[in-house]
Amino acid sequence: MCESATSLAQSLIHKNLTLSQLAASQTRRPQVKLAARKSNSPQKSPQVKLAAGEKNSRYRAPAMDSAEISSNKENEAVLSQGETLNIEGAKDGNKSGSKDQEEVTTISEGYEVTGSGGIKRPLEEEPMEAVTGPTPKKKRKKKVHGLRTPKNAVMQLNELKPGLAYNIEQESSPAHAPIFLVSVEVNGQIFRGSGRSKKFAKANAAEEALKSFIQFPNAAEAHFALGNFGTTGDFTVDISEAQVGFDVTAVVSTEATEVTAVAEVEAKQPDLHKPKNPLMILNEMRPGLKYNLEAEEGQSHGKLFVMSVEVDGNKYRGQARNKKLAKARAAQAALTAVFNIQPQFVPSARPTNPQGAPRSMVPLALADHIHSLIHNKFTELTSKVDPHFARRKVYAGVVMTHFGDFSKSQVIAVTTGTKCINGEYMSSQGLSINDSHAEIVARRCLMRYLYLQLKLLQSDNPEVSIFEPALPGGFKLREGYDFHLYISTSPCGDARLFSPHENGSEEKAEASFEEKSEDKHPNRKTRGQLRTKIESGEGTIPVKSGPTLQTWDGVLEGSRLLTMSCSDKLLRWNVLGIQGALLSHFIQPVYLSSIIVGSLYHNTHMRRALHMRLVGIENVSLPYALNQPLMSGVSNPEARQPGKAPNVSVNWTMGDTDLEVTNTTTGKLEEGTFSRLCKKALFDNFKELYGKTASIVPPDGAVPTYRVAKTRALQFQATKEEMVKALERAGYGIWIKRPQEQDLFE
């Protein structure tokens, strides 16, 4: 039986036939099974199938000696060490020939049948995988470009300048924690470094020396860092795209003072990389600078941090709502003053330089300076009063400078307010303030200050006054004095009628001013329109197309009292001056040098509202002219003040000991007395000067009434009429006048 089985297996190997095919042809022939088992395991080994050409490498059992092999059954065939093929007789011929028999396997070439009836696979053909298992794939190591460990400063310096000598100059501090000072001479220049060990001090000295070798990758980048954007002869240089958003971390040159010139320079600027932070730029220019926290102001929900840095012996400050931004602004202030580098603006946030402004004038530095002075003065004044009076939505102020010297700046006025008087509280004696908006009250404070300066001309020391005699008569402002108006938000009316978060639709506003057919904005027809304030409320509405005449009895019966918007009044000041009709008897027009806006600043809308609407004015003779002040936002915009506006307005003028609080509904103090800024109070100052000091308008007899005194300023009134006609010709509406009965007092 063994011989027959052996011959049968050998024939199957050569023919590459399966035992299942053999069972189908011969009945009761044994079937071949593969069983992998361990010799010392009491449990039955799992059955494993082997297909033709398949090598069993998953299961491995201990090697068996010859005694174990001989003790196997006759139908067991050993394949390899620890692996066997069991040959069992088929009990049922029909079952052995069935197609669904799962235990049937095949025997391929390379196996031999042993004398005991088993089938054995040659050991020399068994691969290594059968013993050790599959070899895991080795992970490819990523190639590391460059050095694995960077060279220190001493090594790098030695490569550039071999044979340098390091000298220990000083050893200070206690013995347990010494500080060493080491120096090295490179190219005739001595570089020093300190550290807690000689090694660290030597490395720091080498690092300082290496900084002298550092250069920009190319000349264009060096010019970019220095703020010089000269044109290059290479027309293939990439052109950078315009920056979007107001970013104090971006820097550009201030070589060009005109807006158009700056735009041309930005268009030719090479696209090197993203603009560097002012801290990085300043650190490249002046390494090792230290920033100090000087002050921490304000309440917990709205603190302001003041950081400073000293460069070349001068201290520069920056303030913001966090220390990081305050440091950046301090660095920017230093870059502006020392290296003439300024932040970049989008067109809508770019300051407007007046024509003929000096090249050294830095709009943002001036704006931040004015903002800081007004904010600090307001905080100082309101800290001493009832917190209810310190509440505000809008505050304003006036600052006076002399020849642009910031150290000699003086705060002239600080005010708050957002509402107008109720019509039923109008005063026929000039005892009420009709318009209590902050910028309007600030102008009244400035007029009061100008009266005080005129009175100084009658004193024993007239040189202290800001006025000097003028020809052919009267007085004029001394050379070098400038007045700057600050408003915490854009003035109500045409200057504020835009969405601050939809700049894309507003960028065409400037072009649409000249070519309205190209302006597709839904509110394009209302651009530039004169507007009036809402009585006892906030906001503005356009004036009616036809003439509107306000009467005293009509307002008292319930007609709405109309007051021109702040944008329209600021436009009038840029033609007539801030002094008004009464002061025009004594002084020439006084114009604002700058208008600084703390929030909602938009270049195009501000310029249109406060200047461009009157470019077509005619028949304006000197000393009157269309003034174009500097307009700018601030680097630290004011936060929006949500909630209901208070019904009070506060005012302070230089020389006052405390704040004055008025009720915006009645236009008087809370106790019912009149304010120091009302018409009657200012007219009393006029009467003190009338006929006693030199004047442009010759006095004519006794002091006239308030209305007559205003109408006698003939050139002022003629210029005002030309302004009203110019607005009407341009289609912006008709200027609305107050009831005449308000000005008939003496």
C-alpha positions in Angstrom: 0.0 0.0 0.0 2.9 2.3 0.8 4.5 1.6 -2.5 1.3 2.3 -4.4 0.8 5.6 -2.5 4.4 6.6 -3.2 4.1 5.9 -6.9 0.8 7.6 -7.1 2.1 10.8 -5.4 5.2 10.9 -7.7 3.0 10.6 -10.7 0.8 13.4 -9.5 3.7 15.7 -8.9 4.9 15.2 -12.5 1.5 15.6 -13.9 0.5 18.5 -11.5 -2.8 16.8 -10.8 -4.9 17.3 -7.7 -6.0 14.5 -5.4 -9.6 15.6 -5.9 -9.3 14.7 -9.6 -7.8 11.4 -8.6 -10.6 10.7 -6.2 -13.1 11.4 -9.0 -11.5 8.6 -11.1 -10.7 6.1 -8.4 -13.0 5.3 -5.5 -11.7 5.1 -1.9 -8.4 6.8 -2.8 -7.0 8.8 0.1 -7.3 12.6 0.1 -4.4 14.9 1.0 -4.7 17.4 3.8 -2.3 20.0 5.2 -2.2 20.2 9.0 0.2 22.5 10.8 0.6 21.6 14.4 2.9 21.8 17.3 4.3 18.6 18.7 4.0 19.6 22.3 0.5 21.1 22.0 -2.4 19.1 23.4 -4.9 20.8 21.1 -5.5 19.8 17.5 -3.6 21.9 15.0 -5.6 24.1 12.6 -6.0 22.8 9.0 -4.2 24.8 6.3 -4.6 24.5 2.6 -1.7 24.7 0.2 -2.3 25.6 -3.4 0.0 24.7 -6.3 3.3 26.6 -5.9 2.3 28.0 -2.5 4.8 27.8 0.3 3.6 27.6 3.9 5.3 30.4 5.8 2.7 31.5 8.3 2.6 28.5 10.7 5.7 27.0 12.2 5.9 24.2 14.7 8.9 22.8 16.6 11.2 20.4 14.8 10.3 16.7 15.2 12.9 13.9 15.5 12.8 10.7 13.6 11.0 8.8 16.4 8.1 11.1 16.1 8.1 10.8 12.4 8.0 7.1 12.5 5.2 7.1 15.0 2.9 9.0 12.7 0.1 7.3 11.0 0.5 5.8 7.6 -1.6 8.5 6.0 0.5 11.4 7.4 3.1 13.0 5.2 5.8 15.4 6.6 6.3 18.5 4.5 9.0 20.2 6.5 10.2 20.6 10.1 7.0 20.9 12.1 4.7 20.8 9.0 2.7 17.7 7.9 0.3 16.6 5.2 -2.3 14.1 6.5 -3.5 11.5 4.0 -6.7 10.0 5.0 -8.6 7.4 3.3 -11.8 8.5 1.7 -14.6 6.8 3.6 -17.1 7.6 1.0 -16.1 7.7 -2.6 -19.0 9.9 -3.5 -18.0 12.5 -0.9 -14.4 12.5 -1.9 -15.3 13.4 -5.4 -17.7 16.2 -4.6 -16.9 19.8 -5.7 -17.6 21.5 -2.4 -15.1 19.5 -0.5 -13.2 22.2 1.5 -10.3 20.2 2.8 -9.0 19.2 -0.6 -5.6 20.7 -1.6 -3.1 20.2 -4.4 0.5 19.1 -4.4 2.9 20.9 -6.7 6.4 20.2 -7.8 9.2 20.1 -5.3 7.7 17.6 -2.8 8.8 14.1 -2.3 7.0 11.2 -0.7 8.8 9.5 2.2 9.1 5.8 2.9 6.4 5.9 5.5 3.9 7.2 3.1 4.3 10.9 3.8 5.1 13.7 1.4 8.1 15.8 2.3 9.3 19.2 0.9 13.0 19.7 0.3 14.6 21.9 3.0 17.0 23.6 0.6 14.2 25.1 -1.3 12.5 26.6 1.8 13.0 30.4 1.8 14.1 32.3 4.8 10.6 33.8 5.1 9.3 30.4 6.1 11.4 30.6 9.2 11.6 34.2 10.1 8.4 35.5 8.6 8.1 38.3 6.0 10.8 40.9 6.1 9.3 44.4 7.0 9.9 47.2 4.5 12.4 49.6 5.6 11.2 53.2 5.8 13.1 55.6 3.6 14.8 58.3 5.5 14.2 61.8 4.3 17.2 63.5 3.0 18.1 66.5 5.2 19.5 69.3 3.1 22.2 71.3 4.6 23.9 70.8 8.0 22.2 68.7 10.6 23.4 71.0 13.4 23.8 74.7 12.5 27.1 76.3 13.1 27.4 78.7 16.0 28.4 82.3 15.6 32.1 81.7 16.4 32.4 79.0 13.7 30.7 81.2 11.1 32.8 84.2 11.9 35.9 82.1 11.8 35.1 81.0 8.3 34.7 84.6 7.2 37.6 86.0 9.1 40.1 83.2 10.3 42.5 83.9 13.1 40.5 86.4 15.1 41.5 87.0 18.7 38.9 87.3 21.5 39.8 89.4 24.5 38.2 89.2 28.0 37.7 92.9 28.9 35.8 92.6 32.1 34.5 90.2 34.7 31.8 91.6 37.0 29.2 90.5 39.5 29.8 88.1 42.4 32.0 85.1 42.1 29.1 82.6 42.1 27.5 84.3 39.1 30.1 86.2 37.1 29.3 88.2 34.0 32.1 88.2 31.3 32.6 90.9 28.7 34.4 89.7 25.6 35.5 91.7 22.6 36.7 90.9 19.1 38.1 93.2 16.4 36.8 92.8 12.9 37.7 95.1 10.0 39.0 97.7 12.4 35.7 97.8 14.5 35.4 96.3 18.0 32.3 94.2 18.8 31.5 93.2 22.3 29.4 90.5 23.9 28.5 89.6 27.5 27.4 86.3 29.1 27.5 84.2 32.2 30.4 82.3 30.8 33.3 83.1 28.6 31.9 80.8 25.9 28.5 82.6 25.8 30.2 86.0 25.9 32.5 85.0 23.0 29.5 83.7 21.0 27.6 87.0 21.6 30.6 89.0 20.5 30.8 86.9 17.4 27.1 87.4 16.7 27.4 91.1 17.0 30.3 91.0 14.5 28.3 88.9 12.1 25.6 91.5 12.0 28.0 93.8 10.3 28.2 91.3 7.4 24.5 90.9 7.0 23.1 92.4 3.8 19.8 92.2 2.0 19.4 89.6 -0.7 19.2 92.3 -3.3 19.3 96.0 -3.6 15.6 96.4 -4.2 14.8 94.7 -0.8 17.3 97.1 0.9 15.6 100.1 -0.7 12.2 98.7 0.4 13.3 98.4 4.0 14.7 101.9 3.9 11.5 103.2 2.3 13.0 104.2 -1.0 10.9 103.2 -3.9 12.9 104.5 -6.9 12.1 103.3 -10.3 14.3 100.7 -11.9 15.3 100.3 -15.5 14.2 96.7 -15.6 10.7 96.7 -17.1 10.3 92.9 -16.3 10.2 93.5 -12.5 7.0 92.2 -10.9 4.6 94.9 -9.8 3.1 94.5 -6.4 -0.6 94.6 -5.9 -2.2 97.4 -3.8 -2.4 96.6 -0.1 -6.0 96.2 1.2 -6.9 97.6 4.6 -5.3 100.0 7.0 -2.3 98.3 8.4 0.1 100.0 10.7 2.6 97.2 10.2 3.1 98.1 6.5 5.7 100.7 5.6 6.1 103.0 2.6 8.2 106.0 1.8 7.0 109.6 2.3 9.1 111.0 -0.5 6.0 112.0 -2.4 3.6 114.3 -0.6 0.8 114.4 -3.1 -1.7 111.5 -3.1 -1.3 110.9 -6.8 2.4 110.8 -6.5 2.2 108.2 -3.7 -0.1 106.1 -5.8 2.3 106.1 -8.7 5.2 105.1 -6.5 3.2 102.2 -5.0 2.3 101.0 -8.5 6.0 100.8 -9.4 7.1 99.2 -6.2 8.6 95.7 -6.7 6.7 92.7 -5.2 9.4 91.5 -2.8 7.5 90.0 0.1 5.0 90.9 2.6 5.7 94.2 4.4 7.6 93.8 7.6 6.4 94.7 11.0 7.7 98.1 12.3 9.4 96.2 15.2 11.4 94.1 12.7 12.3 97.1 10.6 13.5 99.1 13.6 15.4 96.1 15.0 17.3 95.9 11.7 18.1 99.6 11.8 18.9 99.7 15.5 19.4 96.3 17.1 18.9 95.6 20.8 16.4 98.3 21.6 14.2 97.9 24.7 10.6 98.8 25.0 9.1 100.0 28.3 5.6 100.2 29.6 5.0 103.8 30.7 1.4 103.9 31.5 -1.8 101.9 31.7 -4.9 104.0 31.4 -8.7 103.6 31.3 -11.2 101.2 32.7 -10.8 97.4 32.7 -13.1 97.0 29.6 -11.2 99.6 27.6 -7.6 100.1 28.7 -4.9 101.9 26.8 -1.3 100.9 27.1 1.5 103.3 26.5 4.8 101.8 25.4 8.0 103.8 24.7 11.4 103.1 23.0 14.5 105.3 23.0 16.3 105.7 19.7 19.4 108.0 19.3 18.7 109.7 22.6 15.0 110.5 21.8 12.0 108.7 23.3 9.1 107.7 21.1 5.8 106.5 22.4 2.9 104.4 21.1 -0.5 103.7 22.7 -3.0 101.0 21.9 -5.5 98.6 23.5 -2.8 95.9 23.9 0.9 96.0 24.6 1.9 94.4 21.3 0.2 97.0 19.2 1.5 99.8 21.4 5.1 98.5 20.8 4.5 98.5 17.1 3.2 102.0 17.1 6.1 103.2 19.2 8.5 101.6 16.7 6.5 103.2 13.8 6.8 106.6 15.5 10.6 106.1 15.7 10.8 104.9 12.0 8.8 108.0 11.0 10.9 110.5 12.9 14.4 108.9 12.3 14.1 107.1 9.0 11.1 108.9 7.3 9.2 105.7 7.0 5.4 105.8 7.3 2.6 103.2 7.3 0.7 102.4 4.2 -3.0 103.2 3.6 -5.7 102.0 1.4 -7.1 104.9 -0.7 -10.1 105.4 1.6 -7.9 105.7 4.7 -5.2 107.8 3.3 -4.8 111.3 4.8 -5.4 114.3 2.5 -2.4 116.7 2.5 -3.4 120.3 1.9 -1.8 122.0 -1.1 1.5 123.6 -0.2 2.0 121.5 2.9 5.6 121.1 4.0 7.3 117.9 3.0 8.3 117.3 6.6 4.7 117.1 7.7 3.7 113.7 8.8 -0.1 113.4 8.8 -0.5 110.3 10.9 2.0 111.4 13.6 0.1 114.7 13.9 -3.2 113.0 14.0 -2.1 110.6 16.8 -0.6 113.5 18.7 -3.8 115.5 18.5 -5.9 112.5 19.5 -3.7 111.7 22.4 -3.8 115.3 23.8 -7.6 115.5 23.6 -8.2 112.0 25.0 -5.9 112.6 27.9 -7.4 115.9 28.7 -10.9 114.5 28.5 -10.0 111.7 30.9 -8.4 114.1 33.3 -11.4 116.4 33.3 -14.1 113.8 33.6 -12.4 111.9 36.4 -13.4 114.7 38.8 -17.1 114.9 38.0 -20.2 112.7 38.3 -19.8 109.5 36.1 -23.2 110.4 34.5 -21.7 113.5 33.0 -18.6 111.6 31.8 -20.8 109.4 29.6 -20.5 110.3 25.9 -21.0 109.0 22.4 -19.0 111.7 20.7 -16.4 114.0 22.1 -14.3 116.7 20.3 -11.6 119.2 21.0 -9.3 121.9 19.6 -5.5 121.9 19.8 -3.2 124.8 19.0 0.3 124.2 17.7 3.2 126.7 17.1 5.4 126.0 14.0 4.5 122.3 14.2 6.4 121.8 17.5 4.5 119.1 19.3 6.1 119.9 22.6 4.4 123.4 22.6 0.9 122.1 21.7 -1.9 123.4 23.8 -5.4 122.0 24.3 -7.8 124.9 23.8 -11.2 123.1 24.2 -12.8 119.7 25.1 -16.5 119.1 24.6 -19.1 116.3 24.3 -22.7 116.2 22.8 -24.9 114.7 20.1 -28.3 116.4 20.2 -30.0 119.7 19.4 -32.5 121.8 21.4 -36.2 121.1 21.4 -38.1 123.8 19.5 -40.3 124.9 22.4 -37.2 125.9 24.4 -35.9 128.5 21.9 -34.8 131.7 23.5 -35.5 135.2 22.0 -32.8 136.6 24.3 -29.9 134.3 23.1 -29.8 132.3 26.3 -30.0 128.8 24.8 -27.5 126.8 22.8 -29.4 125.5 19.8 -26.8 122.9 18.6 -25.0 120.8 21.2 -23.1 118.5 18.9 -19.5 118.1 20.2 -17.7 119.7 17.2 -20.2 122.7 17.2 -19.7 123.3 20.9 -15.9 123.0 20.4 -16.0 125.8 17.8 -17.9 128.0 20.3 -15.2 127.3 22.9 -12.6 128.4 20.3 -14.5 131.6 19.6 -14.5 132.3 23.4 -10.8 131.8 23.4 -10.2 134.2 20.5 -12.1 136.9 22.4 -9.8 136.4 25.4 -6.8 136.7 23.1 -8.1 140.0 21.7 -8.5 141.3 25.2 -4.8 140.6 25.8 -4.0 143.2 23.2 -5.4 145.8 25.5 -3.2 144.7 28.4 0.3 145.9 29.3 1.9 142.8 27.5 0.2 142.5 24.1 3.0 140.3 22.8 1.5 137.3 24.6 -1.5 137.3 22.4 -1.7 135.1 19.3 -2.9 138.1 17.2 -0.9 140.9 15.6 -2.0 144.1 13.8 -2.9 143.7 10.2 -3.4 146.1 7.3 -5.5 148.0 6.5 -7.0 147.4 10.0 -7.9 145.0 12.6 -5.7 142.0 13.5 -4.6 138.7 12.1 -3.2 135.4 13.5 0.5 135.4 14.1 2.6 133.3 11.8 3.1 129.7 12.9 -0.1 129.3 14.9 -2.4 126.5 13.8 -5.7 125.1 15.1 -6.6 121.5 14.8 -10.1 120.1 15.3 -10.5 116.5 16.6 -13.8 114.6 16.5 -14.1 111.1 17.8 -16.2 110.1 14.8 -16.9 111.5 11.4 -19.3 114.6 11.4 -22.9 113.8 10.9 -24.4 114.4 7.5 -22.8 113.9 4.1 -19.4 112.9 5.5 -20.9 109.9 7.4 -23.3 108.5 4.8 -21.5 105.4 3.9 -21.0 101.8 5.1 -17.6 101.4 6.8 -17.6 97.7 6.0 -18.4 97.9 2.3 -15.3 99.6 1.0 -15.6 97.9 -2.4 -18.7 99.8 -3.4 -17.3 103.1 -2.0 -14.0 103.2 -3.9 -15.8 104.6 -7.0 -17.2 107.5 -5.0 -14.3 109.9 -5.8 -14.6 109.2 -9.6 -18.4 109.4 -9.3 -18.1 112.9 -7.9 -16.9 114.1 -11.2 -18.6 111.6 -13.5 -21.9 110.7 -11.8 -23.0 108.7 -14.7 -20.5 106.0 -13.8 -21.6 105.8 -10.2 -24.0 102.9 -9.7 -24.4 103.2 -5.9 -28.1 103.2 -4.9 -27.6 106.4 -2.9 -25.6 108.2 -5.6 -28.3 110.9 -6.0 -28.0 111.9 -2.4 -24.2 112.4 -2.4 -23.3 115.9 -1.4 -26.9 116.9 -0.4 -27.4 119.4 2.4 -29.0 117.7 5.4 -30.6 118.8 8.6 -30.4 117.3 12.1 -33.4 115.7 13.8 -34.8 117.8 16.6 -33.9 116.4 20.0 -32.6 113.3 18.4 -29.7 111.8 16.4 -29.2 111.5 12.6 -29.9 113.7 9.6 -32.4 114.0 6.8 -32.0 115.7 3.4 -33.3 119.3 2.9 -36.4 119.8 0.8 -36.0 120.7 -2.8 -37.9 124.0 -2.5 -37.1 127.0 -0.2 -37.9 126.4 3.4 -38.7 129.4 5.7 -38.7 128.7 9.5 -40.9 131.0 11.6 -40.9 131.5 15.4 -44.6 130.8 15.8 -44.5 127.9 13.5 -41.8 126.1 15.5 -43.6 126.8 18.8 -46.8 125.4 17.3 -45.1 122.1 16.5 -43.1 122.5 13.3 -39.8 120.8 13.4 -36.8 123.0 14.2 -34.3 122.5 11.4 -30.6 122.8 12.1 -27.9 122.2 9.4 -25.8 119.1 9.8 -22.2 119.2 11.1 -20.8 118.3 7.7 -22.5 121.3 6.2 -21.3 123.6 9.0 -17.7 122.4 8.6 -18.0 123.1 4.9 -19.1 126.7 5.7 -16.1 127.1 8.1 -13.7 126.2 5.3 -14.9 129.3 3.4 -15.9 131.8 6.0 -13.6 130.8 8.8 -14.3 129.6 12.4 -14.4 133.1 13.9 -18.0 133.9 12.8 -19.6 137.2 11.8 -19.0 139.1 15.1 -15.3 138.4 15.4 -15.0 139.4 11.7 -15.3 143.0 12.9 -11.8 142.6 14.5 -9.8 139.8 12.9 -9.2 138.3 9.5 -10.6 134.8 8.8 -9.1 131.9 10.9 -9.2 128.5 9.2 -8.6 125.1 10.6 -5.3 123.5 9.7 -6.4 119.9 10.1 -9.5 117.9 10.9 -8.8 114.6 12.7 -11.4 111.9 12.9 -11.2 109.2 15.5 -13.5 106.6 13.7 -15.5 106.1 10.5 -12.9 108.1 8.5 -13.2 107.9 4.7 -11.0 110.0 2.6 -13.3 110.4 -0.4 -16.4 111.2 1.6 -14.7 113.6 4.0 -13.0 115.5 1.1 -16.3 115.7 -0.8 -18.4 116.8 2.2 -15.9 119.4 3.6 -14.2 120.8 0.5 -15.2 119.5 -3.0 -18.8 120.6 -2.9 -17.6 124.3 -3.1 -14.9 124.0 -5.7 -17.1 126.0 -8.1 -17.6 128.9 -5.7 -17.1 132.3 -7.4 -16.6 136.0 -6.4 -14.6 135.2 -3.2 -12.0 137.8 -2.5 -9.2 137.9 0.0 -8.7 137.4 2.8 -11.5 134.8 2.3 -10.8 131.6 0.3 -11.8 128.0 0.0 -9.6 126.3 2.7 -8.4 122.7 2.3 -7.3 121.4 5.7 -5.4 118.2 6.3 -7.9 115.4 7.0 -6.8 112.1 8.6 -7.9 109.2 10.7 -5.9 107.9 13.6 -3.9 104.7 14.0 -5.9 103.7 17.1 -9.6 104.2 16.0 -12.2 105.0 18.6 -14.4 102.2 19.7 -18.1 102.5 18.8 -20.2 103.7 21.8 -23.5 101.7 21.6 -26.5 102.7 23.6 -28.7 105.7 24.0 -26.9 109.1 23.9 -27.0 111.1 27.1 -29.0 114.3 27.2 -26.1 116.4 28.5 -23.2 118.2 26.9 -20.0 119.2 28.7 -17.5 121.9 27.7 -14.2 123.2 28.8 -12.0 126.0 27.5 -8.4 126.7 28.4 -8.4 128.9 31.5 -11.5 127.3 33.0 -11.2 125.6 36.4 -13.9 123.0 35.8 -16.3 121.5 33.3 -19.7 123.1 32.4 -22.6 120.7 32.0 -25.6 121.8 29.9 -28.9 120.1 29.1 -29.1 119.4 25.3 -32.9 119.6 25.3 -33.1 123.1 26.9 -29.7 124.4 25.8 -29.1 125.7 29.4 -27.6 124.5 32.6 -29.5 122.1 34.7 -30.5 124.8 37.2 -31.9 126.9 34.3 -29.2 129.6 34.0 -27.6 130.3 30.6 -24.3 128.8 29.5 -21.0 130.7 29.0 -21.1 129.7 25.4 -24.6 130.9 24.5 -25.2 133.8 22.1 -25.7 136.3 24.8 -22.4 135.4 26.5 -20.4 135.7 23.3 -22.2 139.0 22.4 -21.2 140.4 25.8 -17.5 139.8 24.8 -18.1 141.5 21.5 -19.6 144.6 23.3 -16.5 144.8 25.5 -14.3 145.2 22.4 -16.6 147.2 20.2 -15.3 150.7 19.7 -12.3 150.1 22.1 -9.9 148.2 19.9 -8.8 148.4 16.3 -11.3 146.8 13.9 -11.8 145.9 10.3 -15.4 147.2 10.3 -15.5 150.8 11.6 -17.8 151.2 14.6 -21.0 153.1 13.9 -22.4 154.7 17.0 -23.7 152.8 19.9 -23.6 149.0 20.1 -26.2 147.6 17.8 -28.4 144.6 18.3 -27.0 141.1 17.8 -28.6 140.8 14.3 -27.4 144.2 13.1 -23.9 143.6 14.4 -23.7 140.4 12.3 -25.0 142.1 9.1 -22.5 144.9 9.4 -19.7 142.5 8.6 -20.3 143.1 4.9 -17.5 141.0 3.4 -18.3 138.1 5.6 -22.0 138.3 4.6 -21.2 138.6 0.9 -19.0 135.5 1.0 -21.7 133.6 2.8 -24.2 134.5 0.1 -21.8 133.3 -2.6 -21.4 130.0 -0.7 -25.2 129.5 -0.6 -25.5 130.2 -4.3 -22.7 127.9 -5.2 -24.4 125.0 -3.3 -27.7 125.7 -5.0 -26.2 125.9 -8.5 -24.5 122.5 -7.9 -27.8 121.0 -7.0 -27.0 120.2 -3.4 -30.0 122.1 -1.9 -30.9 125.4 -0.2 -29.3 126.5 3.1 -31.9 126.7 5.8 -31.9 129.7 8.1 -33.1 129.9 11.7 -36.1 132.0 12.7 -35.1 135.7 12.7 -36.6 136.3 16.1 -33.7 134.5 17.7 -31.2 137.3 16.8 -33.2 140.4 17.7 -31.9 140.8 21.3 -29.5 143.5 22.5 
